[in-house]
């Protein structure tokens, strides 16, 4: 029986940092830290399929290679026991004292070397975990004072770093994750368009793509659905971090669909209509529980975000495609808009 026209069965992921103590820049932890093994057990309990990792979520960044190999093997055994796979792995470069002036774009050559070496080690960890999706969130690749660095040189150094990783592992795929600000005042590659542009400058554009986080597009004043469509046009949307954002503030990582239901609907629409997920891509989440949430309920935000995606998916699949196309052709956009609003409010 052919499955060519069968609906996509989506797979879902999140990172262990999404189950957190609730600490923020203005307040201390408000919940106890859950044991790593307990977080891993939560994935299948919540109906998730895959794990997002930073390198130091797996093993400490300062372990020697023998200890690293043993630690990674222990984590892999834990994942196998739960029936999980690793969707993405990213080097957490932004928390080391050597990267306060950027990692790849630091003015200090020794610091840049540290960043490259750690990035290669992270690729080795990814390989041991059978993960080919390697995410670069360039958290501190920017400036607080524009004159502090040469921006052209900085972009070249980012490309050089991508090339070093791609050449170190011939199977890894790099996914650039754009964000316009925070923690840096201004980022060098602030948008999805910038990231896609960089892809074509690497030694292997076919292994260079993007991960799009909803909130990051919103912080750039852009629409996440349009950013996703742009990356899909280039065949470079290889992962998403769905969440929501209440305006141009700090990165809030709110439950998907909790701020702007139509904006969330449009993201699901674009993903579903353009075949996202048919090549094994995951619907990733990056969401935080509210500080007022007690530890016993500190995973609701993950379950709620997945539920919202699936509810919106049902609505997307229920919209009359022929009617949409008819209204488009007639430029009856008032009626088209009401068709969508009726669907979102349960009216027909």
N, C-alpha and C positions, 0 to 999 in steps of 0.2 A: 504494500500500500504506500503510495507516495505521500511524503510529508512536506512537499515543496510549498504548499499553501497553508500548512498547519500554523496555528498561532505560536508565536515565540513563547517558550517557557523560560522565564527570567530567573537568573541566579543572583543572589544578594550577598553583599559583604559589608563588613565594617571593621574598624581597627580597635584593638583593646583599649586605646586611650579614650574611646567613646563611653567607656564605663569608668567614670572618674570620681575624684573626691570632691569636685565642685569648687576647687580653689580658683581664684582669678586675681588679676593684678591689684584688686582693691580689697581682697579678703582671703583668709586662710581656708584650709579644707573644712568642709561641713559634713563630710561623710567619711567613713573608714575606707581605706584602700582594700579592694577585693584581691584575693590571691590570683596570680596569673592563671593557674590551672582552673580556677572557678570561672574566670572570664571565658576561657576556651570552652568549657562545658556549656556556657550560656548560648553559644552560637546555634547549635541544633535545637535547643530548647525554644529559642526564638524563631526558628525556621530559616536560619541563614546557612549559606553554603560555603563561604570562603572568608579568609582572614586577610586584612590589610596589615602590614608590618612596617615599622621602621627597623633599621638594622639593630638598634639597641633595645627594641622590644624583644628581640630573639635572644641576643647575648650582649653583655656589656661591651662597649666599643673598645675598651683597653685590654681585653683578654688577648693572650697570645694565640697563635693559630691552632695549636693542639687543643687548648681549652675551648676555643671557638668551635672546632669541629665536633667535639663531644657535646657541647651545649646545643648546637644546631640539631644534632642527631636526637637529642632528648626531646626537643620541641617537635621535630618531625614525627617522632613516635607518639607524642601527645595528640598531634593533629590526626594522624592515621587512626588512632583509637576513637576519635570523635567523627571520623568520616569527613574531614575538612581539607580544603586545599588552600594554598596561598595565592591570592589574586595579584597583589602588588607588594613590592618591597622598596623602601626609600631610605637613603642615608640621612640621618638626622644631624645635619652639619651645623645647624644654627645655634646649638646650645653649648658648644665647646668654646672656651676662652680664646682659642686661636682664630675664631671666625667672627669676632666682634666687628671687624671691618669688611665683612663679606668672607666667603669661602673661596670660590673660584675667582672672584674679582678683587680680592684683597691686594693692597699695595705692597704686602710683604710676601716675598717669594717663598719663604719657608712655610708660611701659612697656606699658601696656594698648594704647595706640595702635600701638606697634610690632608687637605680637602680631597685632592685627587687620589691619594693613597687610600684614604678611608672609603672613598666612592668605589674604588676597585675591590676592596675587601667586601663591601656591601653587595657587589655583583657576585662575588664568590659565594656569599651566604645565600643569595637568591638562587643560584644554580643548585646548591645543596638542597634547597627546599622545592626544587622543580618549578620555580617561578621565573617566567621570562619577561614579566612586566616590571620595569624599573622606573620608579617615579622620581622626578626631580622637582621638588618645591624649592624654589630659589629664594628662601626666606630673607636672607641678608644681602642678596645680590642687588644692591642699589646704593643710595647715598642719603646722608642727612644734609650735606652741603654739596651742591652740584659741582663746585670747583675741586672737590676732594679727590675726584677720580676723572680719568678720561673715559667718557661714556662709550666711545667707539672701541677703545681698547678693552673695556669691560665686556662688551658683547662678544668680541673676538675671543676673549678668555673663556666665556661660557661655552662657545662653540668648541674650543679646544678641549674643554673638560668633557663635553659630550662625546667628542671623537675618541678621547682616551678611554672612556668607558665602553664605547662600541667596539673599539679595537681590542680591548682586554677580553671581552666575551663576545664571540661572533654570533651568539643566538639571542642575546638580551635585546629587548626593545625599550627605548627610553620614552617615557611619557612626561612631557613638560607640563607643570601645573602653574598656571599664571595667577598672580594676585597683584593688584596695583599698589598696595601699601600695607603696612603692619606686618612685621615689626619695623621695617625700614620706612622712612618718610616717603621715598619714591623708589619704585622698582625699575630695573632696566628693561625687563620684559613683562609689562604690566597686564597684557591682555592675551586672549587666545590667538588673535591675529598675529601678535608678535611671536608667540611660541610656534605657530605653524610656519611663519616665515623662517625661523631658525632651523626648522626641520630640513628644509631644502639646502641648507648650507653645511650640513654635517657630512661625514664621509659615507654615510649610508642612510639617505632619506627614507628608504623603505622600512627602516627600523626606528624611525623617529616620528613620534606622534604626540598626542596630548591627553591629559586628564582634565576634565572641566568640573569645577566646583560651582554650584549654583551661587553661593554667597559671594564668591570672588568676582564673578561676572557682574553681579548687582553692585558691588563696591566700586567697580569701574564705570558704573552708570550705564551698563549694557544689559541686554535681555539674555538670560541663560539659554533660552530655547534657540534664539538666533545664533548664539555662539556655538551651540551644539550642531545646528544645521550647517554652519560654516565648516566646522571640523569634519562633519560627515561628508560634505561635498569633496573634501580632500582625502577621504578614506583614512582619517587620522584620529578619529574619536575612539579611543581604546579603553577608556574607563570614565566613570562619572562619580562625583561626590554630591549626592543630592542633599539639600537642606533648604533653609529659608533665612531671610534676612530682612530686618525692619529698617530699611533706609540705608543711607550712606554713613554708617557708623563703624564701630569696630566689628570684627568678624564674629557674628553671633552664633552661627551653627544651630539655628532653631529647627524644630521638627518640620519635615518637608510638608509644604502646603499650609503651614500654620499662620503665615502672614498674608500671602496672596495666593488664593486658591486657583485663580485663573492662570497666573504665571506658572504655578506648578503643573496645571493641566496642560499648558502649552509645551512644557518640557517633556511630559509623558507622550504627548501627541507627536512631537518631532522624533523621539526615540522609536516609538512604535511604528510610525509611518515610514521610517527610513531603514528599518531592518536591524536596528541596534540590538545586540544580544544574540543574533543568529550565528555569529562566529565565536560564541563563548564569552563575550564581554559580560561583565557583572554590573548590576545596579548597586553601586557602592553608596554608603551613607557616611556622612561626617557630621554628627549631631551631638549636642551637649544636653545633658539633663539640667533643669533649672536648679539654682542653688538651694531652693526651698524643698527640693525633693529628698525624701528620706531614703536610706540605703535599700530598704526592702522594695522600693519602687524605682530604683535608679536605672532600670533597663526599659522602662515604659516608652521613653522617647525613641528607642530603636524599633520596638514593636509598632509604635504608632506611625513612624515614618514609612515603614514597609507597608502597613495597612493603607496609608494614604496613597502610596504609589499604586497598589493593586486596585483600590476603589476608582482612582482616576483612570487607570488602564481599562477597567470595565466601561467607564463612561466613553472614553475614546473609541473603544471598539463598538459601542452602541450607536455612535453618531452615524446618520444616514450619509454614506459617502456620495451617493448619486445626488442627493439634495445639496450637499456642500458644493459639488462641482457645478451644479446648475446655478446656484447663487453666485458663485465666482464668475462664471461666464457672463451672467447678466449684470455683474457689478452691483448686486443687491447686498451690499455689505451691512446695512442696518439689519436686514433679515438674517444674514449669516451670523452676526453677533448675537442676535436674540436666540438663534438656534443653539449656539454654544451656551448661553446663559440659561436657557431652558434645560439643557442637559445637565448643567452643573447644579441646578436647583430642583432637579427631579420632575420637571414639567415637560409635557410633550404636546 
